[in-house]
Amino acid sequence: MTKKRRRCVHLHVMVSPEEQALIGERMAEAGISNMGAYMRKMALNGYVLHVDLSDIRELVSLQRRCANNLNQVAIHVNTYGGIYPDEIKALQRDYADLWGPLSDLLKKLSAVVEM
């Protein structure tokens, strides 16, 4: 018994070696290694958008550090009943450090949306 394919129509496209090399370069730029997936994406949408998520990863890391610091302060307050002004200032610095990159990222995303 054969498995029914989702895509049953075969398309065949001839390209020159130079074109094949360019297609390979563009696939690498887009982070796609499957030729069929890349060709389908380009044929249906006309473009492939590759998003660099390193800024978002950095923001997530900063957010985790802020949350961890806040949790440590809450534990300290619940255990010892007080909080030092330096701890509050450190938390405020952490949050300020988080909002700067977040603002920059939002500006970059809005520029992409306007394209």
N, CA, C and O atoms as a GROMACS GRO file, in nm:
protein
  460
    1MET      N    1   0.085  -0.118   0.000
    1MET     CA    2   0.000   0.000   0.000
    1MET      C    3   0.089   0.124   0.000
    1MET      O    4   0.177   0.138   0.085
    2THR      N    5   0.067   0.212  -0.093
    2THR     CA    6   0.150   0.333  -0.102
    2THR      C    7   0.088   0.445  -0.022
    2THR      O    8  -0.034   0.457  -0.009
    3LYS      N    9   0.176   0.526   0.029
    3LYS     CA   10   0.133   0.641   0.107
    3LYS      C   11   0.087   0.752   0.012
    3LYS      O   12   0.155   0.781  -0.086
    4LYS      N   13  -0.025   0.811   0.040
    4LYS     CA   14  -0.075   0.918  -0.047
    4LYS      C   15   0.003   1.046  -0.018
    4LYS      O   16   0.008   1.093   0.096
    5ARG      N   17   0.062   1.100  -0.122
    5ARG     CA   18   0.142   1.223  -0.108
    5ARG      C   19   0.051   1.344  -0.099
    5ARG      O   20  -0.054   1.350  -0.163
    6ARG      N   21   0.094   1.441  -0.020
    6ARG     CA   22   0.021   1.567  -0.011
    6ARG      C   23   0.041   1.648  -0.138
    6ARG      O   24  -0.051   1.713  -0.187
    7ARG      N   25   0.162   1.643  -0.189
    7ARG     CA   26   0.195   1.714  -0.314
    7ARG      C   27   0.224   1.608  -0.421
    7ARG      O   28   0.327   1.541  -0.417
    8CYS      N   29   0.132   1.595  -0.513
    8CYS     CA   30   0.145   1.487  -0.612
    8CYS      C   31   0.185   1.537  -0.751
    8CYS      O   32   0.208   1.456  -0.840
    9VAL      N   33   0.195   1.668  -0.772
    9VAL     CA   34   0.231   1.722  -0.902
    9VAL      C   35   0.380   1.752  -0.903
    9VAL      O   36   0.432   1.821  -0.814
   10HIS      N   37   0.449   1.699  -1.002
   10HIS     CA   38   0.593   1.718  -1.014
   10HIS      C   39   0.622   1.832  -1.112
   10HIS      O   40   0.570   1.834  -1.223
   11LEU      N   41   0.704   1.928  -1.069
   11LEU     CA   42   0.749   2.037  -1.157
   11LEU      C   43   0.898   2.018  -1.183
   11LEU      O   44   0.972   1.976  -1.094
   12HIS      N   45   0.939   2.047  -1.302
   12HIS     CA   46   1.078   2.030  -1.341
   12HIS      C   47   1.128   2.163  -1.397
   12HIS      O   48   1.068   2.219  -1.488
   13VAL      N   49   1.238   2.213  -1.342
   13VAL     CA   50   1.293   2.342  -1.387
   13VAL      C   51   1.440   2.322  -1.419
   13VAL      O   52   1.516   2.265  -1.340
   14MET      N   53   1.480   2.370  -1.535
   14MET     CA   54   1.620   2.363  -1.576
   14MET      C   55   1.689   2.495  -1.542
   14MET      O   56   1.634   2.602  -1.566
   15VAL      N   57   1.808   2.487  -1.485
   15VAL     CA   58   1.887   2.606  -1.454
   15VAL      C   59   2.031   2.582  -1.497
   15VAL      O   60   2.074   2.468  -1.513
   16SER      N   61   2.104   2.691  -1.516
   16SER     CA   62   2.246   2.680  -1.548
   16SER      C   63   2.324   2.657  -1.418
   16SER      O   64   2.270   2.678  -1.309
   17PRO      N   65   2.449   2.613  -1.428
   17PRO     CA   66   2.530   2.595  -1.307
   17PRO      C   67   2.544   2.725  -1.228
   17PRO      O   68   2.546   2.723  -1.104
   18GLU      N   69   2.553   2.838  -1.297
   18GLU     CA   70   2.564   2.968  -1.228
   18GLU      C   71   2.435   2.999  -1.151
   18GLU      O   72   2.439   3.046  -1.038
   19GLU      N   73   2.323   2.972  -1.216
   19GLU     CA   74   2.194   2.996  -1.150
   19GLU      C   75   2.178   2.903  -1.029
   19GLU      O   76   2.128   2.944  -0.924
   20GLN      N   77   2.223   2.780  -1.045
   20GLN     CA   78   2.215   2.685  -0.933
   20GLN      C   79   2.300   2.734  -0.816
   20GLN      O   80   2.259   2.722  -0.700
   21ALA      N   81   2.417   2.789  -0.845
   21ALA     CA   82   2.503   2.841  -0.739
   21ALA      C   83   2.436   2.960  -0.669
   21ALA      O   84   2.441   2.970  -0.547
   22LEU      N   85   2.374   3.049  -0.747
   22LEU     CA   86   2.302   3.163  -0.688
   22LEU      C   87   2.185   3.118  -0.602
   22LEU      O   88   2.160   3.173  -0.495
   23ILE      N   89   2.114   3.018  -0.650
   23ILE     CA   90   2.002   2.964  -0.572
   23ILE      C   91   2.055   2.908  -0.440
   23ILE      O   92   1.996   2.930  -0.334
   24GLY      N   93   2.166   2.836  -0.447
   24GLY     CA   94   2.228   2.781  -0.325
   24GLY      C   95   2.268   2.890  -0.227
   24GLY      O   96   2.250   2.876  -0.106
   25GLU      N   97   2.324   2.999  -0.280
   25GLU     CA   98   2.364   3.112  -0.194
   25GLU      C   99   2.242   3.173  -0.126
   25GLU      O  100   2.244   3.203  -0.007
   26ARG      N  101   2.138   3.193  -0.204
   26ARG     CA  102   2.016   3.254  -0.148
   26ARG      C  103   1.949   3.162  -0.046
   26ARG      O  104   1.894   3.208   0.054
   27MET      N  105   1.956   3.032  -0.072
   27MET     CA  106   1.902   2.937   0.026
   27MET      C  107   1.979   2.948   0.157
   27MET      O  108   1.920   2.948   0.265
   28ALA      N  109   2.111   2.956   0.147
   28ALA     CA  110   2.195   2.968   0.267
   28ALA      C  111   2.164   3.097   0.342
   28ALA      O  112   2.155   3.098   0.465
   29GLU      N  113   2.147   3.207   0.268
   29GLU     CA  114   2.113   3.335   0.330
   29GLU      C  115   1.980   3.327   0.404
   29GLU      O  116   1.963   3.386   0.511
   30ALA      N  117   1.886   3.253   0.347
   30ALA     CA  118   1.754   3.239   0.408
   30ALA      C  119   1.751   3.134   0.517
   30ALA      O  120   1.652   3.122   0.590
   31GLY      N  121   1.859   3.056   0.530
   31GLY     CA  122   1.863   2.952   0.632
   31GLY      C  123   1.778   2.831   0.598
   31GLY      O  124   1.730   2.760   0.687
   32ILE      N  125   1.758   2.807   0.467
   32ILE     CA  126   1.678   2.693   0.422
   32ILE      C  127   1.770   2.595   0.352
   32ILE      O  128   1.844   2.633   0.261
   33SER      N  129   1.766   2.469   0.393
   33SER     CA  130   1.853   2.369   0.331
   33SER      C  131   1.778   2.275   0.236
   33SER      O  132   1.840   2.202   0.159
   34ASN      N  133   1.645   2.277   0.239
   34ASN     CA  134   1.565   2.190   0.155
   34ASN      C  135   1.530   2.265   0.026
   34ASN      O  136   1.456   2.364   0.029
   35MET      N  137   1.582   2.217  -0.087
   35MET     CA  138   1.562   2.284  -0.216
   35MET      C  139   1.414   2.292  -0.252
   35MET      O  140   1.368   2.396  -0.298
   36GLY      N  141   1.338   2.184  -0.231
   36GLY     CA  142   1.196   2.184  -0.264
   36GLY      C  143   1.120   2.288  -0.183
   36GLY      O  144   1.035   2.359  -0.236
   37ALA      N  145   1.150   2.295  -0.054
   37ALA     CA  146   1.082   2.392   0.032
   37ALA      C  147   1.115   2.535  -0.012
   37ALA      O  148   1.028   2.621  -0.014
   38TYR      N  149   1.241   2.558  -0.046
   38TYR     CA  150   1.282   2.691  -0.090
   38TYR      C  151   1.213   2.730  -0.222
   38TYR      O  152   1.160   2.840  -0.234
   39MET      N  153   1.214   2.639  -0.318
   39MET     CA  154   1.154   2.667  -0.448
   39MET      C  155   1.003   2.692  -0.434
   39MET      O  156   0.948   2.781  -0.499
   40ARG      N  157   0.936   2.612  -0.351
   40ARG     CA  158   0.792   2.632  -0.328
   40ARG      C  159   0.767   2.768  -0.265
   40ARG      O  160   0.677   2.842  -0.307
   41LYS      N  161   0.847   2.801  -0.164
   41LYS     CA  162   0.830   2.929  -0.094
   41LYS      C  163   0.849   3.046  -0.191
   41LYS      O  164   0.772   3.142  -0.189
   42MET      N  165   0.950   3.038  -0.275
   42MET     CA  166   0.977   3.146  -0.369
   42MET      C  167   0.868   3.153  -0.477
   42MET      O  168   0.827   3.262  -0.516
   43ALA      N  169   0.823   3.038  -0.524
   43ALA     CA  170   0.721   3.038  -0.630
   43ALA      C  171   0.587   3.088  -0.578
   43ALA      O  172   0.514   3.156  -0.650
   44LEU      N  173   0.553   3.056  -0.455
   44LEU     CA  174   0.423   3.095  -0.402
   44LEU      C  175   0.422   3.236  -0.343
   44LEU      O  176   0.324   3.308  -0.357
   45ASN      N  177   0.531   3.275  -0.279
   45ASN     CA  178   0.532   3.403  -0.209
   45ASN      C  179   0.620   3.508  -0.276
   45ASN      O  180   0.603   3.628  -0.250
   46GLY      N  181   0.711   3.467  -0.359
   46GLY     CA  182   0.798   3.562  -0.427
   46GLY      C  183   0.919   3.605  -0.346
   46GLY      O  184   1.010   3.666  -0.401
   47TYR      N  185   0.922   3.574  -0.218
   47TYR     CA  186   1.036   3.611  -0.136
   47TYR      C  187   1.041   3.522  -0.012
   47TYR      O  188   0.941   3.461   0.028
   48VAL      N  189   1.157   3.516   0.048
   48VAL     CA  190   1.175   3.446   0.174
   48VAL      C  191   1.232   3.547   0.271
   48VAL      O  192   1.335   3.609   0.243
   49LEU      N  193   1.169   3.564   0.383
   49LEU     CA  194   1.215   3.658   0.484
   49LEU      C  195   1.289   3.581   0.592
   49LEU      O  196   1.232   3.494   0.658
   50HIS      N  197   1.416   3.612   0.608
   50HIS     CA  198   1.497   3.547   0.712
   50HIS      C  199   1.517   3.650   0.822
   50HIS      O  200   1.572   3.757   0.799
   51VAL      N  201   1.472   3.617   0.942
   51VAL     CA  202   1.478   3.710   1.054
   51VAL      C  203   1.590   3.666   1.149
   51VAL      O  204   1.596   3.552   1.193
   52ASP      N  205   1.676   3.762   1.180
   52ASP     CA  206   1.782   3.738   1.277
   52ASP      C  207   1.723   3.759   1.416
   52ASP      O  208   1.687   3.871   1.452
   53LEU      N  209   1.713   3.653   1.494
   53LEU     CA  210   1.650   3.659   1.625
   53LEU      C  211   1.749   3.680   1.739
   53LEU      O  212   1.712   3.665   1.856
   54SER      N  213   1.875   3.714   1.708
   54SER     CA  214   1.974   3.728   1.814
   54SER      C  215   1.938   3.841   1.910
   54SER      O  216   1.963   3.830   2.030
   55ASP      N  217   1.879   3.950   1.860
   55ASP     CA  218   1.837   4.060   1.948
   55ASP      C  219   1.727   4.013   2.044
   55ASP      O  220   1.727   4.050   2.161
   56ILE      N  221   1.636   3.934   1.993
   56ILE     CA  222   1.527   3.884   2.078
   56ILE      C  223   1.582   3.789   2.183
   56ILE      O  224   1.538   3.792   2.298
   57ARG      N  225   1.676   3.705   2.145
   57ARG     CA  226   1.738   3.615   2.243
   57ARG      C  227   1.806   3.693   2.355
   57ARG      O  228   1.797   3.656   2.472
   58GLU      N  229   1.873   3.802   2.319
   58GLU     CA  230   1.936   3.887   2.420
   58GLU      C  231   1.832   3.949   2.512
   58GLU      O  232   1.853   3.955   2.634
   59LEU      N  233   1.721   3.994   2.456
   59LEU     CA  234   1.614   4.051   2.539
   59LEU      C  235   1.555   3.947   2.633
   59LEU      O  236   1.525   3.977   2.749
   60VAL      N  237   1.538   3.826   2.585
   60VAL     CA  238   1.486   3.719   2.670
   60VAL      C  239   1.583   3.691   2.784
   60VAL      O  240   1.542   3.669   2.898
   61SER      N  241   1.711   3.692   2.753
   61SER     CA  242   1.813   3.671   2.856
   61SER      C  243   1.807   3.782   2.961
   61SER      O  244   1.813   3.755   3.081
   62LEU      N  245   1.796   3.907   2.915
   62LEU     CA  246   1.786   4.020   3.009
   62LEU      C  247   1.659   4.008   3.094
   62LEU      O  248   1.662   4.035   3.214
   63GLN      N  249   1.550   3.969   3.031
   63GLN     CA  250   1.425   3.956   3.104
   63GLN      C  251   1.436   3.847   3.211
   63GLN      O  252   1.385   3.863   3.322
   64ARG      N  253   1.502   3.738   3.178
   64ARG     CA  254   1.520   3.630   3.276
   64ARG      C  255   1.604   3.677   3.394
   64ARG      O  256   1.574   3.646   3.509
   65ARG      N  257   1.710   3.754   3.364
   65ARG     CA  258   1.793   3.806   3.473
   65ARG      C  259   1.714   3.899   3.563
   65ARG      O  260   1.726   3.895   3.685
   66CYS      N  261   1.632   3.985   3.502
   66CYS     CA  262   1.550   4.078   3.581
   66CYS      C  263   1.451   4.000   3.668
   66CYS      O  264   1.435   4.030   3.786
   67ALA      N  265   1.387   3.902   3.609
   67ALA     CA  266   1.291   3.821   3.685
   67ALA      C  267   1.360   3.746   3.798
   67ALA      O  268   1.306   3.736   3.908
   68ASN      N  269   1.480   3.693   3.772
   68ASN     CA  270   1.555   3.622   3.874
   68ASN      C  271   1.592   3.716   3.988
   68ASN      O  272   1.579   3.681   4.106
   69ASN      N  273   1.639   3.836   3.954
   69ASN     CA  274   1.674   3.934   4.056
   69ASN      C  275   1.554   3.973   4.140
   69ASN      O  276   1.563   3.983   4.263
   70LEU      N  277   1.442   3.995   4.074
   70LEU     CA  278   1.320   4.032   4.146
   70LEU      C  279   1.278   3.919   4.240
   70LEU      O  280   1.235   3.945   4.352
   71ASN      N  281   1.290   3.796   4.194
   71ASN     CA  282   1.256   3.680   4.276
   71ASN      C  283   1.347   3.673   4.398
   71ASN      O  284   1.302   3.644   4.509
   72GLN      N  285   1.476   3.698   4.378
   72GLN     CA  286   1.570   3.695   4.491
   72GLN      C  287   1.536   3.803   4.593
   72GLN      O  288   1.546   3.779   4.714
   73VAL      N  289   1.498   3.920   4.546
   73VAL     CA  290   1.459   4.028   4.639
   73VAL      C  291   1.333   3.988   4.715
   73VAL      O  292   1.324   4.012   4.836
   74ALA      N  293   1.236   3.928   4.646
   74ALA     CA  294   1.113   3.884   4.712
   74ALA      C  295   1.143   3.780   4.819
   74ALA      O  296   1.085   3.785   4.928
   75ILE      N  297   1.231   3.688   4.790
   75ILE     CA  298   1.271   3.586   4.889
   75ILE      C  299   1.337   3.654   5.008
   75ILE      O  300   1.309   3.619   5.122
   76HIS      N  301   1.424   3.749   4.981
   76HIS     CA  302   1.494   3.821   5.088
   76HIS      C  303   1.394   3.896   5.176
   76HIS      O  304   1.404   3.892   5.299
   77VAL      N  305   1.299   3.964   5.115
   77VAL     CA  306   1.198   4.039   5.191
   77VAL      C  307   1.113   3.945   5.275
   77VAL      O  308   1.087   3.973   5.392
   78ASN      N  309   1.071   3.833   5.216
   78ASN     CA  310   0.988   3.738   5.290
   78ASN      C  311   1.065   3.669   5.402
   78ASN      O  312   1.006   3.631   5.503
   79THR      N  313   1.196   3.651   5.383
   79THR     CA  314   1.276   3.583   5.484
   79THR      C  315   1.320   3.678   5.595
   79THR      O  316   1.307   3.645   5.714
   80TYR      N  317   1.371   3.795   5.557
   80TYR     CA  318   1.430   3.886   5.655
   80TYR      C  319   1.344   4.009   5.682
   80TYR      O  320   1.374   4.085   5.775
   81GLY      N  321   1.240   4.030   5.606
   81GLY     CA  322   1.147   4.139   5.634
   81GLY      C  323   1.191   4.276   5.588
   81GLY      O  324   1.130   4.374   5.630
   82GLY      N  325   1.291   4.289   5.506
   82GLY     CA  326   1.334   4.421   5.462
   82GLY      C  327   1.406   4.415   5.329
   82GLY      O  328   1.439   4.307   5.279
   83ILE      N  329   1.429   4.531   5.272
   83ILE     CA  330   1.500   4.540   5.145
   83ILE      C  331   1.592   4.661   5.150
   83ILE      O  332   1.556   4.766   5.205
   84TYR      N  333   1.709   4.647   5.092
   84TYR     CA  334   1.806   4.756   5.091
   84TYR      C  335   1.783   4.844   4.969
   84TYR      O  336   1.747   4.795   4.862
   85PRO      N  337   1.804   4.974   4.985
   85PRO     CA  338   1.787   5.066   4.870
   85PRO      C  339   1.878   5.030   4.752
   85PRO      O  340   1.840   5.053   4.637
   86ASP      N  341   1.996   4.975   4.779
   86ASP     CA  342   2.086   4.935   4.670
   86ASP      C  343   2.024   4.824   4.584
   86ASP      O  344   2.044   4.820   4.463
   87GLU      N  345   1.949   4.735   4.649
   87GLU     CA  346   1.884   4.628   4.573
   87GLU      C  347   1.777   4.684   4.480
   87GLU      O  348   1.761   4.639   4.366
   88ILE      N  349   1.704   4.783   4.528
   88ILE     CA  350   1.601   4.846   4.444
   88ILE      C  351   1.668   4.918   4.327
   88ILE      O  352   1.619   4.910   4.214
   89LYS      N  353   1.778   4.988   4.353
   89LYS     CA  354   1.849   5.058   4.246
   89LYS      C  355   1.903   4.959   4.142
   89LYS      O  356   1.900   4.987   4.022
   90ALA      N  357   1.952   4.843   4.188
   90ALA     CA  358   2.002   4.742   4.094
   90ALA      C  359   1.888   4.690   4.006
   90ALA      O  360   1.906   4.669   3.886
   91LEU      N  361   1.771   4.668   4.066
   91LEU     CA  362   1.656   4.624   3.986
   91LEU      C  363   1.615   4.731   3.884
   91LEU      O  364   1.582   4.698   3.770
   92GLN      N  365   1.618   4.856   3.925
   92GLN     CA  366   1.583   4.965   3.833
   92GLN      C  367   1.683   4.972   3.718
   92GLN      O  368   1.643   4.996   3.604
   93ARG      N  369   1.811   4.951   3.746
   93ARG     CA  370   1.912   4.950   3.639
   93ARG      C  371   1.887   4.835   3.543
   93ARG      O  372   1.896   4.852   3.421
   94ASP      N  373   1.855   4.718   3.598
   94ASP     CA  374   1.828   4.601   3.512
   94ASP      C  375   1.711   4.628   3.419
   94ASP      O  376   1.717   4.596   3.300
   95TYR      N  377   1.605   4.687   3.471
   95TYR     CA  378   1.489   4.716   3.387
   95TYR      C  379   1.520   4.824   3.284
   95TYR      O  380   1.472   4.817   3.172
   96ALA      N  381   1.601   4.923   3.322
   96ALA     CA  382   1.643   5.025   3.225
   96ALA      C  383   1.725   4.961   3.114
   96ALA      O  384   1.710   4.996   2.997
   97ASP      N  385   1.812   4.866   3.150
   97ASP     CA  386   1.892   4.794   3.051
   97ASP      C  387   1.805   4.712   2.957
   97ASP      O  388   1.839   4.693   2.840
   98LEU      N  389   1.693   4.666   3.006
   98LEU     CA  390   1.601   4.586   2.925
   98LEU      C  391   1.523   4.674   2.828
   98LEU      O  392   1.502   4.635   2.714
   99TRP      N  393   1.479   4.791   2.870
   99TRP     CA  394   1.395   4.875   2.786
   99TRP      C  395   1.470   4.941   2.673
   99TRP      O  396   1.411   4.967   2.568
  100GLY      N  397   1.599   4.970   2.689
  100GLY     CA  398   1.676   5.030   2.580
  100GLY      C  399   1.682   4.939   2.457
  100GLY      O  400   1.642   4.981   2.349
  101PRO      N  401   1.730   4.815   2.473
  101PRO     CA  402   1.733   4.724   2.358
  101PRO      C  403   1.593   4.690   2.305
  101PRO      O  404   1.576   4.670   2.184
  102LEU      N  405   1.494   4.685   2.392
  102LEU     CA  406   1.359   4.657   2.346
  102LEU      C  407   1.309   4.769   2.255
  102LEU      O  408   1.246   4.742   2.153
  103SER      N  409   1.337   4.892   2.292
  103SER     CA  410   1.297   5.006   2.208
  103SER      C  411   1.367   5.000   2.072
  103SER      O  412   1.304   5.024   1.969
  104ASP      N  413   1.496   4.968   2.072
  104ASP     CA  414   1.571   4.956   1.946
  104ASP      C  415   1.513   4.845   1.858
  104ASP      O  416   1.499   4.863   1.737
  105LEU      N  417   1.480   4.733   1.919
  105LEU     CA  418   1.424   4.620   1.844
  105LEU      C  419   1.289   4.657   1.784
  105LEU      O  420   1.260   4.622   1.669
  106LEU      N  421   1.207   4.726   1.859
  106LEU     CA  422   1.076   4.767   1.808
  106LEU      C  423   1.092   4.862   1.689
  106LEU      O  424   1.013   4.856   1.595
  107LYS      N  425   1.191   4.948   1.692
  107LYS     CA  426   1.216   5.038   1.580
  107LYS      C  427   1.256   4.958   1.456
  107LYS      O  428   1.209   4.987   1.345
  108LYS      N  429   1.342   4.858   1.474
  108LYS     CA  430   1.385   4.774   1.362
  108LYS      C  431   1.265   4.697   1.304
  108LYS      O  432   1.249   4.688   1.182
  109LEU      N  433   1.182   4.643   1.391
  109LEU     CA  434   1.066   4.566   1.345
  109LEU      C  435   0.968   4.657   1.270
  109LEU      O  436   0.910   4.616   1.169
  110SER      N  437   0.950   4.779   1.318
  110SER     CA  438   0.857   4.869   1.248
  110SER      C  439   0.913   4.907   1.110
  110SER      O  440   0.836   4.927   1.016
  111ALA      N  441   1.046   4.916   1.097
  111ALA     CA  442   1.106   4.944   0.966
  111ALA      C  443   1.084   4.828   0.870
  111ALA      O  444   1.060   4.850   0.752
  112VAL      N  445   1.090   4.704   0.920
  112VAL     CA  446   1.067   4.587   0.836
  112VAL      C  447   0.922   4.583   0.790
  112VAL      O  448   0.894   4.551   0.674
  113VAL      N  449   0.831   4.616   0.879
  113VAL     CA  450   0.689   4.614   0.846
  113VAL      C  451   0.656   4.718   0.739
  113VAL      O  452   0.568   4.695   0.656
  114GLU      N  453   0.726   4.831   0.739
  114GLU     CA  454   0.701   4.937   0.641
  114GLU      C  455   0.752   4.901   0.502
  114GLU      O  456   0.711   4.965   0.405
  115MET      N  457   0.838   4.802   0.488
  115MET     CA  458   0.896   4.766   0.358
  115MET      C  459   0.792   4.723   0.260
  115MET      O  460   0.825   4.690   0.146
   0.00000   0.00000   0.00000
